[in-house]
Amino acid sequence: MPFRDRADAGRQLASRLTTYAGREDVTVLALPRGGVLVGFEVAKLLRVPLDVLIARRIVALDNDRMTIGAVASGGVRIVDEELCRALGVSDRTVQWLADVEAREVERLERVYYGCHRAPDIRDRTLLLVDDGTATGASMRAAVTAVEQGRPAGIVIAVAVASYAAYAELSRRAREFVYCYIRDPVYSVGLWYEDYAPVSEQDVCRLLGETLDRAASRHDAAGPESSRELPASATGLPR
């Protein structure tokens, strides 16, 4: 297996993103939950801020490995209508499944943004990080969400990707960076020796460590650098 765990994947991925190291205009936005462990290492090694962008897969009722769409912050909904027709999934069922996941996105926004504001993404270069993408649905929804915030550029960075996801998503990003690419990618977890579940508490802990690290850097740089942006300045859809 290429990766010992998600931290190892993050270090390998960071080695392919060195052109973004130390840049003041760069932010890592990781997809919870597993993507945050990868993104934490990327942000630490590149010395850039880390935050989260919440996206959720919509899966078929009788097969949780069958992704039929995705939702993300900002009310984004993406549905694979052709696949739904092939599976015989009705529009009403798709709407119900999407509503369930949209409510979960709203709940997770309260959890993850409960102790800090959503990040400012306008005019910033965003590194969208995940532990892998098989269908590309969640990442596609994430890209759609951040596009609403008018970033300077979007870079997709994943540990492992399918060729199909790369072919579709690379057209919507400045770069699509990966450690490994294969087709098909049946399960991202198969690429890891340790693919242990990640809890919401784990995500909050890593976000807290990142905010503490950023505060220390700002304090060292002086009071002028630690001023908060006004609430209206944040560009991330809520």
Protein Blocks (a to p, Z undefined) as FASTA:
>chain_A
ZZfblmlmmmmmmmmmmmmgoiakbccddddfklmmmmmmmmmmnopacddddddddddf
klckbccbdcdehhiacddfklmmmnopafklmmmmmmmmmmmmmmmmmmmmmmbccddf
ehpacddddfbdfklmmmmmmmmmmmmnopabdcdddfbdcfklmmmmmmmpfbdcdfbd
cdddfblklmpfblcdcdfklmmmmmmmmmmmmmmmmmmnojklmpccdfklpmbdZZ
